[in-house]
Amino acid sequence: MKKHRLLWPLLVLALLLLFNLIYSPDFFSIKMRDGHLYGSLIDILNFGSPLILVAIGMTLVIATGGIDLSVGSVVAIAGAMACLQISRAADQNGWLTVLSAAVLALVLSAALGLWNGFLVSRIGIQPIIATLVLMVAGRGIAQLITNGQIITVQSPKYQYLGAGFWLSLPFSIFVVAILFTAASLLTRKTALGLFIEAVGCKPTASRLAGVRSRTVTLAVYSFCGLCAGIAGLLLSSNVSSADGNNAGQWYELDAILAVVVGGTSLNGGRFHLTGTLVGALIIQTLTTTIYMVGVPPEITLVVKAVVVLAVCFIQSEQFRAALSGRRKPGTPAAAKPGVKPHA
């Protein structure tokens, strides 16, 4: 019987959590303070929320056979734009101020994603090149918005997005739950998911079959930009500031790793949002583990890369078959010496 695609990611996540429990016996403890839940597990969900949001959008882009390297820059742009608008307002804590700043940042983020989709679907530029342009230019745009400075805001209502609590849990967890549920319903309960997979598998054939592949591509890139924009709001509101230079740095690589670890192929086609969720939690748990163990900062990325590479090897059927000396199912056996293969 074929093993479930989530088996290995869930096993790796369980092993990471078990290691943390052994290293720190109170790792699973959750405490209530001032009506709010606190603990390492809560922190993983809270701090991993921006990455999960970016990874959800990245999953749909990769499913179409594309890639988006600009999500980190879009994260920075969204946070910078929102904080700039709030800092200029006379009443920084007004509902209208916060709402208008958030909407402006999200519209800009979706427009930037739409620009990526336009370059890929209409102009015909390779996704890695089209999004690399915004990856470089977008970081500069974020620094232009902030004028090269860190913009700070004094708005408890805006801070609530990334640092507030609702029903004893961080509000960011509910933001992720809403977006994940909406994306899952749209892609699994409607024909949209089938269209996305069709474009990723055979774009020409899907177009001939009546699927508007260019429209689908525009939609997924715009959605990816929107997800990055929401992540930018969570990050900037959590610290009540915007840093155009460092906000969202390396998020594009972590998001791609989360998608791959979750079982979605970079070749496009079938995608697994639940697997992406687990993959993002693995990345965040690994980051938490590295900091807790006290790994020197200069080799943190190396340790992270080695662990992720090991996870990818574990998931590979070819690698597991090579270790056990078995052939991958469907692979023809080598002919014996002196024996001619059948015609």
N, C-alpha and C positions, 0 to 999 in steps of 0.2 A: 504494500500500500504506500502511495506517495505521501511523504511527510509534509505537514503543513508548512507553508512558507514562513510563518512567524516563529517556528520552533527555535531556530538558531538565534535570531535576535533576542527573543525572550529569555533564552538560556544565558546569553552573554549578559543581558541586563541583570538577571538574577545572580550571576556570579559576581558582578561588580558590587551589587548591593550586599551580598554575603561577605565579600572582602571588607567592605566598609564596616559591617557589623562586627566582624572579628577584630578589626583594627581599633574601632571605637564602639564599645558595647552599648552606648546610649545613642547610637546613630538612628535607630528607629523610634526613639522616644519623641512624642509630640506633646507639647505643653500648651496650656491655655493661659494667656496673660492679657488682661484688659479686654477680654472677650474675643481675642484673636488667637488663632492656632499658630504655633511656632515649632520648628524642628527642621532637621536636615532634609527630610522628604518633602516638606512644604517648600523649603528653599529651592530644591531641584525643580519642582513644578513652577515656582514663581520665576526664578532666574532663567529657566529654560523656555518660558513662554514666547519671548521674541524669536528665538531660534525655531521653535515649532511653527510659528506663523510663517516665517520666511520659507521653511522647508515645505509647507503645504503648497504654497504657490510654486516653488521650484519643482515639485513633483509633477504638476500638470504641464509645466513647460518641458520637462524632460520626457514626459509621455508623448509629446508631439515630435520627439526627436531633436529638440533644441536644448539650449542651456542659457542661463541668465547670470552673467558675472557681475552685473551692476547692482544687485540687491543691497549690498553693503553700502554703496554710495546713496542709494535711494533711502535707506534707513537714516543716514546722516542728513540728507536733504529734508526729509519729512520732519525730523526733530528740530532742525534749525529753523525751518519756516514757521512751525507752530510756536516755538519759543520767541522768535522775532516778533510775531504778531501780538503775542501776549505782553511782551516787554514794552511795546509801544502804546499799549492801551492805558487809559487813565485808571480804569478799574481792572486790575489784572485778575481778580477773582470773580468777575462777573460771569454768569452763565453764558451770556451772548458772546462775550470775549473768548471764552474757552471753546465754545461750540464752533464759532466761526473760524478760529485758528485751526482746530482739528479738521474741520471739513476742507479748508483750503489746502492743508498739508496732504490730505488723502486724495483730493482731486488732482493735485500736482503729481503725486506718486503714481496714480493710475494713468495719468497722461504720459509720464515718462515710460511706464511699461508699454503703453500703446505705441510710443515712438519706437521702442525696441521691436515690437511686433510688426510695425510698418516697414522697418528696415529689412526684417527677415522675410516677411510674406509678400510684400509689394516690390521692394527693390531687389530682393534676391541675395542679400548679403548673408554669409554664413553666420549662424547664431553666435558663435564664440567671438567673432570679430565685431558684429553689430553691438553686442552687449559690452564688449571690452571698451568700446568708444565711450559709452556712458559710465562705465566703471571708473575710467580715468577722469573724464570731464566732470562727472557728477561729484567727485570729491572736491574738485575745484569750485563747482557751483555752491556746494555746502559751505566752503570757506568764504566765498564771496558773500553769501547770505549773512554769515556771522561776522564778516569783516575780519576774519582771522582770529577772533576772540571767542572765549567761552561765554555764551549768553545765559544768564541766570534769571529765573523768574520767581516771583513770590505769589504763587497761586495754589492754595490747598485743593481747589476743585480740579485743577489740571494734574496736580500731584496724585490725586486719587486714582487716576487711570493706571499708573504703574506701581504705586505704593499703598493704595487704599485696600480696605478689607470689606467684604460683603458676605454675610452668613458665616462669619469667622474665618473665611478663606481669602487669600489675596484676590483682588478683583481681576487681575490679569489672567488667572486660571479660567474664569468665566468667559473672558473675551476669546480665549483659545477654544474653549468648548463650543461656543456659538459658531465661530468660523469653521471649525472642524466639522461640526454637524451639518452646517449649510453646504460645505463643499462635498461632503459625503452624499447627502441627499441629492444634490444637483447632478453628481457624476454617476450615481448608482441607481437612482430612481427615475432618471430621465435618460433620453438618448444622448445627452451631452458627453457622458463618459465613453460611450461607444464611438462617437465622432472623434474624440480626442485620441483614442487608441487607434482608430482607423487612419488618422492623419500620421500618427507616429509609425505605424507599420508600413503602409503603402500610400504616400501622399498623392501620387498620380492616380492610382486606382481609386482612391476614395473620392477624388475630384470627379473622375469619370462616372462614379456611382451616384453622383448628385450631392456629395458632402461639400459644403463650402469651406474648404480647407483653409483658405486665407482668412476668412472670418473667424474660424476656430482658433487659428494661430494668434490673431489680434486679441481675441478674448482672453486666452490663457496668459499671454504676456502682460496684458493690462491687469488681470487678476493678480499676477505675481507681483507687479508693482504696488498694487493696493495692499497686499499682505505685508510687503516690506514697509510700506508707509505706516500701517498699524503698529508694526514692531518698533518703528522709529518713535512713535508717540509713547509707547510703553517705556522704552529705554530713557527717553528724555524726561518724561514725567516722573520717573522713578528717582532721578537725581535732581529734578527741577532745574535742568540746564541742558544746553546743546553744545556739543563739541564737534564742529564740522570736520576736524582732522582725524579723530579717533573713533567716533561713534560708528558702530556697525562694521568695524574693521575685521576682516577675515570671515564675516558672516556668510559670504557666498560659498566659501570652501566648506565651512561646517554644514551648511544646508545641503550641499551636494553630497557630502559624506553621509548625512542622515538619510537622504533618499536612497543612496546605494546600499547602505547597511540595512535599510528597511526592505530591500528586495526588489526595488524598481531598477530595470536595466537602463543604462545610458543610451542604448540603441533605440529607445522609444517603444511605444506599444503599451503592453499591460502595465498598470501602475497600481500601487497599494498604499493608500493614504494611512491606514492603520499601521502598516510597516514603517512608514515615514515617521509617524508619531513615536513608535518604539525606538527607531533609530535616533531621533532627536533627544529622547530621554537618555539613550546610551551615551551620546556625546556630552550632554550636560552632566550626567553622573560621573563620567570619566574626568571631566574638568574639575568637578567637586572633589573627587578622589585624589587627583594630582595635588590640588592645593592643600588638602587635609594631611596627606602623607608628608608634604614638605619638599616636593621635588623642586630643585633649583629652577628659577624662572628661565634661565638660558637654555635648558633642555626640555622644557615643558612641551613644546610643539613636537619635538622628536619622540618623546614618550607617547604622546597622543597619536602621532602618525603610525608608530609601531603597533599600538593596540588596535587601531582601526584596520590596519593591513591584516592583522591576525584574524579579526572578525570576518573580513572579506574572504580570506583563505578558508576559514571554517565553513562559510556558506557555499563555497565552490564545490559542486559535485565532482568535477574533474580532479580537484586537489584531494578530496577525501578518497576518491577511487584510487588515486596514485599511491596514497599512504597505505591503503589496505591491499594493494596489488590487484584490485578488481578493475574490469573495464566499465566505462560508463554505458548504461543501457542504450542500445541502438548503435553502438560502435562495432563495426565488423571485426571479427577475430583475425589475427595475422595468420596467413597461410603457412602450413608446415613445410619445411624444406623438401623439395622433390615432389610436392603435391600441387598440381595445377588447380587453380580456383575454378569453380563451375561457371559456365558462361551465363 
